[in-house]
Amino acid sequence: MATARKRPRPEESTENVADCPFTVIHPDPNEKEKKTKRRGGGSEDRPVPPPKIHLQVSPFSPIGKFNAKDNTMDRHYQIAPFAKWMDMTRYNSFVLNGVKYHSEGFVFVANDDTIEHQNPGESRQPRKKSDDNWVARILEIRAADEHHVYARVYWMYWPDELPAGTTEGKRVIKGRQPYHGNNELIASNHMDVINVVSVTASATVHQWDETNEDEVQPALYWRQAFDVRTMDLSSAEERCRCNRPENPDKKLIGCTNKECRKWLHDDCLVHEALLCTFARLGTNKPHKPAPVKDEQDNETGRRPLSPSESGAAPTAEPSIDVKPEEQNTVKMADVENVLPIIKTERTGQAPEPKKRGRGRKSDAQKAKPYEGYFSATIRSDASPPVVEITDLREEVTGGLKEWTERLDCLVCGQPIH
């Protein structure tokens, strides 16, 4: 049988710890029940009935999938000491410091660092994330009297609390991931019993349906669930070409191609634009705008003129041919091929050959050869949106230091309008 506690409790309680004599036990419902003798009496001996094993149906139904297809967040449990727990009266709500809390509601729970800061006279306003508070969902309320009131809860996890060895699909992770938002929680089936004097405020927590693209998260929310028995984290909706989930605190740009409609990460679009720029210009080539053809010139058979600079004379030199290496269409392989050459130019030494390894590199491990040479931002205020690139190479002259380029979908390759 397994027991569960959100945090280890000290053997001897202090004035800052809300005492709770109850422990949650998770027996195996398939295990044979052992019976014990209650009292002697010859042939009249009667066995003590074993504590009933209860089933807690999970209040959480994540949209994402677990590794195990038949996974359920439901849990079998017992509360020890069983008789003392069952002898208490069950309630639908309790009132603490003038605030009413209901079963099935979410609450902030103080830990050792915050319970000493409780102020009964303080107004209980809706609160946001606090590193000094835990969040729980009340499953059941029981009390012996007004001084002994307890709540059986399921804990909500902050992403930072995901333990080492957590599995998410084929990955093994720990703690907060790049897609986790600042106000994001993770539902769990981690059960515990708390003294309700540890409750500091009510919490507003919504489930985020990622399939609803127009939904905005104004408060605390959850989209994933964590099964503490298997250390399995349910999946989140994949976005973009990188197939990473969405961080609601960051921007997404939608492809306008009706046959695609893929949502793209802002940082993925910037990364792609910088890779293409670096592959095209390297460390020493200036950016020069491509010649633009004039419609009237085409009609009269004249050669097109190169664009005029601001304040320059209306005449211009004949256009020049664009060399193949200055074309905007760049393959990822071109970036990989140019890196050894650039490294040799900068250091005078040939780079070490690449070592072959198993597994795919994470986004954090991918090369960013453009760092220190170029930067970029998405201009979503423009119509259509564009990427604005800044040349950081002070020693390179003869070209533009800032310019914009169109955004193309990373999935279908069509321009984003």
C-alpha positions in Angstrom: 0.0 0.0 0.0 1.2 3.5 -0.8 0.7 6.7 1.2 0.6 10.2 -0.2 1.5 13.6 1.2 2.1 16.9 -0.8 5.1 17.7 1.5 6.7 15.7 4.3 5.4 16.8 7.7 7.6 17.1 10.8 7.1 14.5 13.5 6.4 17.2 16.0 4.2 20.0 14.8 5.1 23.7 15.4 2.9 26.7 15.8 3.3 27.5 12.0 2.1 24.0 10.9 -1.6 23.2 10.7 -1.8 19.8 12.5 -3.5 17.0 10.6 -3.7 13.5 12.0 -5.0 11.8 8.8 -3.0 10.0 6.1 -4.2 8.8 2.7 -3.4 5.2 1.8 -3.8 3.8 -1.7 -4.3 0.0 -1.4 -4.4 -2.4 -4.3 -8.1 -3.2 -4.8 -7.1 -6.6 -6.2 -5.1 -7.6 -3.1 -6.8 -10.1 -0.8 -8.3 -8.5 2.2 -6.9 -9.6 5.5 -9.2 -10.0 8.5 -8.2 -9.6 12.1 -9.9 -10.7 15.4 -11.9 -8.1 17.3 -12.3 -9.8 20.7 -12.2 -13.2 22.2 -15.3 -15.3 23.1 -14.7 -18.9 22.3 -16.5 -20.0 19.1 -18.2 -16.6 19.1 -15.1 -14.8 17.9 -16.0 -12.3 15.1 -13.5 -10.8 12.7 -13.2 -7.0 12.4 -14.4 -5.9 9.0 -11.6 -4.4 7.0 -11.8 -0.7 6.2 -13.7 -0.1 3.0 -11.7 0.8 -0.1 -13.2 3.9 -1.7 -12.8 4.9 -5.4 -12.3 8.6 -6.1 -13.5 9.4 -9.6 -11.2 12.1 -11.0 -12.7 15.5 -11.4 -10.2 16.2 -14.2 -10.6 15.1 -17.8 -7.6 16.2 -19.8 -8.0 16.6 -23.6 -4.5 15.3 -24.2 -3.5 11.7 -24.1 -1.3 9.6 -21.7 1.2 7.0 -22.8 -1.1 4.3 -21.6 -4.3 4.2 -23.7 -6.4 2.9 -20.9 -5.1 5.4 -18.3 -7.6 6.7 -15.8 -7.0 9.4 -13.2 -9.4 7.6 -10.8 -7.8 6.3 -7.6 -8.7 3.8 -4.9 -8.0 5.1 -1.4 -8.5 4.7 2.4 -8.0 7.3 5.1 -6.1 6.3 8.3 -7.2 6.2 11.0 -10.3 4.9 9.3 -12.8 4.9 12.2 -11.9 8.4 13.3 -12.3 9.7 9.7 -15.7 8.0 9.2 -17.0 9.1 12.6 -16.7 12.8 11.6 -19.6 14.6 9.9 -19.4 15.3 6.2 -20.1 18.9 5.0 -20.6 20.6 1.7 -18.7 23.7 2.8 -16.9 25.4 5.6 -16.4 29.1 6.7 -13.0 30.4 7.5 -12.3 34.0 8.5 -15.7 35.0 7.1 -15.1 33.3 3.7 -17.1 30.3 2.6 -15.3 27.5 0.8 -17.2 24.7 -1.1 -16.5 21.1 -1.9 -15.2 20.8 -5.5 -13.8 24.3 -5.3 -10.1 25.4 -5.7 -8.2 26.9 -2.9 -4.7 28.3 -2.1 -3.0 26.4 0.7 -0.3 27.8 2.8 2.9 25.9 3.5 5.4 26.3 6.3 6.6 29.6 4.9 3.1 31.3 4.5 0.8 30.0 7.3 2.5 32.3 9.8 1.6 35.3 7.6 -2.2 34.6 7.7 -4.1 37.7 8.8 -7.8 37.0 9.7 -8.7 40.6 9.2 -7.3 40.8 5.7 -9.7 41.0 2.8 -9.8 37.8 0.8 -9.4 38.9 -2.8 -8.8 36.5 -5.8 -5.1 35.8 -6.0 -2.7 34.9 -8.7 0.3 32.6 -8.6 2.5 32.8 -5.5 5.6 30.8 -4.9 4.6 30.5 -1.2 1.2 28.9 -1.9 0.0 25.5 -3.2 -3.2 25.1 -5.0 -5.7 22.3 -4.4 -9.1 21.1 -5.4 -11.4 20.1 -2.5 -12.9 16.7 -2.8 -14.5 16.2 0.6 -15.0 18.1 3.8 -15.3 16.4 7.2 -15.3 17.8 10.8 -15.5 16.6 14.4 -16.3 20.1 15.6 -15.6 23.7 14.6 -12.0 23.4 15.8 -11.3 20.2 13.9 -12.2 20.6 10.2 -10.4 18.7 7.5 -10.5 18.6 3.7 -9.5 15.7 1.4 -7.9 17.3 -1.7 -6.3 16.6 -5.0 -3.2 18.8 -5.4 -2.6 21.0 -8.4 1.1 21.2 -9.4 3.0 24.2 -10.5 5.1 23.1 -13.6 8.3 23.7 -11.5 7.1 20.8 -9.2 7.1 18.1 -11.9 9.6 15.5 -10.5 12.6 14.0 -12.2 11.6 11.0 -14.3 8.3 12.5 -15.5 7.4 11.1 -18.9 5.7 13.2 -21.6 5.2 11.1 -24.7 8.6 9.7 -25.5 10.5 12.4 -23.5 11.6 12.2 -19.9 11.4 15.7 -18.3 11.7 17.5 -15.0 10.1 20.8 -14.0 8.9 23.6 -16.1 9.0 23.3 -19.9 9.3 26.2 -22.4 5.6 26.0 -23.3 4.4 26.3 -19.7 2.8 29.7 -19.0 3.3 31.8 -15.9 -0.2 31.1 -14.6 -0.3 27.5 -15.7 -1.1 24.6 -13.3 -1.1 20.9 -13.8 -3.9 18.7 -12.5 -3.0 15.6 -10.6 -4.4 12.6 -8.7 -2.1 13.3 -5.8 -4.4 13.0 -2.8 -3.9 14.4 0.7 -5.9 15.5 3.7 -5.3 19.0 5.1 -6.4 21.0 8.1 -8.6 23.8 6.6 -6.9 26.5 8.7 -4.1 26.1 6.1 -6.4 27.6 3.4 -5.5 31.2 2.7 -7.9 32.1 -0.2 -10.2 30.7 -2.8 -8.6 30.2 -6.3 -10.1 30.5 -9.7 -8.8 27.8 -12.0 -10.1 27.1 -15.5 -9.4 24.2 -17.9 -7.9 25.4 -21.1 -9.4 23.8 -24.2 -6.6 24.2 -26.7 -8.9 23.2 -29.6 -10.7 26.5 -29.1 -8.3 28.9 -30.8 -10.1 32.0 -29.6 -10.0 31.1 -25.9 -7.9 33.4 -23.8 -6.6 32.5 -20.3 -7.1 35.5 -17.9 -6.4 33.6 -14.7 -5.0 30.3 -13.4 -5.6 27.5 -15.8 -4.6 23.9 -16.5 -4.5 21.8 -19.7 -2.3 18.8 -18.7 -2.8 16.2 -16.0 -0.1 14.3 -14.1 -0.6 10.7 -12.9 1.5 10.3 -9.8 1.3 6.5 -10.0 3.0 6.2 -13.4 4.8 9.6 -13.5 3.0 10.2 -16.8 2.1 13.7 -18.0 -0.7 14.0 -20.6 0.1 15.6 -23.9 -0.5 19.2 -25.0 -1.7 20.3 -28.4 1.2 20.5 -30.8 1.8 23.6 -32.9 4.0 24.9 -35.7 6.6 22.9 -37.7 8.5 22.1 -34.5 5.5 20.3 -33.0 6.0 22.0 -29.7 3.0 23.1 -27.6 1.9 26.7 -27.3 3.0 29.0 -24.5 0.0 31.3 -24.0 2.3 34.1 -22.8 4.0 34.3 -26.2 2.7 35.1 -29.7 1.4 32.8 -32.3 0.9 33.7 -36.0 -1.6 31.8 -38.0 -1.0 30.7 -41.6 -3.6 32.3 -43.9 -3.5 29.5 -46.4 -7.0 27.8 -46.1 -5.5 24.4 -46.8 -2.9 24.8 -44.0 -4.1 27.1 -41.2 -1.2 26.0 -39.0 -0.3 28.1 -36.0 3.3 29.1 -35.9 5.6 30.1 -33.0 6.9 33.7 -33.2 10.4 32.5 -32.2 10.4 29.8 -34.8 9.6 32.3 -37.6 12.3 34.6 -36.3 14.8 31.7 -36.1 14.1 30.7 -39.6 14.4 34.2 -40.9 17.8 34.7 -39.2 19.1 31.3 -40.5 18.2 32.3 -44.0 19.7 35.8 -43.6 23.0 34.4 -42.2 23.2 31.7 -44.9 22.8 34.4 -47.6 25.0 37.2 -46.1 27.4 35.3 -43.8 29.8 37.5 -41.8 30.9 40.0 -44.4 28.3 40.5 -47.2 26.2 43.7 -47.0 22.4 43.5 -47.6 21.4 45.3 -50.8 17.8 45.4 -51.8 16.9 43.5 -54.9 16.0 45.6 -58.0 12.3 46.3 -58.5 10.8 46.4 -62.0 8.7 49.3 -63.0 5.5 48.6 -65.0 5.9 51.5 -67.4 9.5 50.4 -68.2 8.3 46.9 -69.0 5.7 48.3 -71.4 8.2 50.5 -73.3 10.8 47.8 -73.4 13.2 49.8 -71.2 15.5 48.0 -68.7 14.2 48.3 -65.1 15.8 50.8 -62.8 17.3 50.0 -59.4 15.3 51.5 -56.5 16.1 55.1 -55.6 17.5 56.0 -52.2 15.7 58.6 -50.1 16.7 62.1 -51.1 18.6 60.9 -54.2 18.3 62.2 -57.7 15.4 60.7 -59.8 17.9 59.0 -62.1 19.4 55.7 -61.3 22.0 53.3 -62.6 20.8 50.2 -64.7 19.9 47.3 -62.6 22.3 44.5 -61.8 21.7 40.8 -62.0 21.1 39.0 -58.7 23.7 36.4 -58.1 22.5 32.9 -57.1 24.0 33.2 -53.6 21.9 36.2 -52.9 18.6 34.6 -53.6 16.1 34.5 -50.7 15.3 30.8 -51.1 17.8 29.0 -48.8 17.9 25.3 -47.7 18.8 24.3 -44.2 21.7 22.3 -45.7 23.2 25.5 -47.0 23.5 26.8 -43.4 25.2 23.7 -42.3 27.7 23.8 -45.2 28.7 27.4 -44.6 29.3 27.0 -40.9 32.7 25.2 -41.2 33.9 27.9 -43.7 32.9 30.8 -41.4 34.5 29.2 -38.4 37.8 28.7 -40.3 37.7 32.4 -41.3 37.2 33.6 -37.7 39.6 31.3 -35.9 42.0 30.3 -38.6 41.5 26.7 -37.5 39.3 24.1 -39.2 36.4 22.9 -37.0 36.3 19.5 -35.5 34.3 16.9 -37.5 30.8 16.4 -36.3 30.2 13.4 -34.0 27.3 11.2 -34.7 25.0 10.6 -31.7 21.7 9.0 -31.0 18.5 10.9 -30.5 17.4 14.3 -31.8 18.8 17.5 -30.5 16.5 19.8 -28.6 15.7 23.3 -29.8 18.0 24.7 -27.2 20.9 22.6 -28.7 20.3 23.7 -32.3 23.0 26.0 -33.7 22.3 29.7 -33.9 25.1 30.9 -36.1 23.5 34.3 -36.5 23.9 35.3 -32.9 26.0 38.5 -32.7 25.6 39.2 -36.4 21.8 39.7 -36.9 18.7 40.1 -34.8 15.0 40.1 -35.9 11.5 40.8 -34.6 8.0 40.1 -36.0 6.1 43.3 -37.0 2.6 42.1 -36.4 1.4 45.7 -36.5 2.1 45.7 -40.2 -0.4 44.3 -42.8 0.6 41.8 -43.8 3.0 41.0 -40.9 6.7 41.1 -41.7 9.9 40.2 -40.1 12.3 43.2 -39.4 15.9 42.2 -39.5 18.7 44.3 -38.0 22.4 44.0 -39.1 24.6 44.0 -36.1 27.9 43.8 -38.0 29.5 47.2 -37.5 32.5 46.4 -39.8 30.2 45.7 -42.8 29.3 48.7 -44.9 27.7 49.4 -48.2 24.2 48.0 -47.5 21.1 48.5 -45.4 21.3 48.0 -41.6 17.6 47.4 -41.2 15.0 46.0 -43.6 11.9 43.9 -43.6 11.1 40.6 -45.3 7.8 38.8 -45.9 6.8 35.9 -43.6 6.3 32.5 -45.2 4.5 29.6 -43.5 7.1 27.2 -42.1 4.8 24.3 -43.0 3.3 25.0 -46.4 5.7 27.7 -47.5 3.0 30.1 -48.6 3.2 33.8 -47.8 1.3 34.9 -44.7 -1.1 37.7 -45.6 
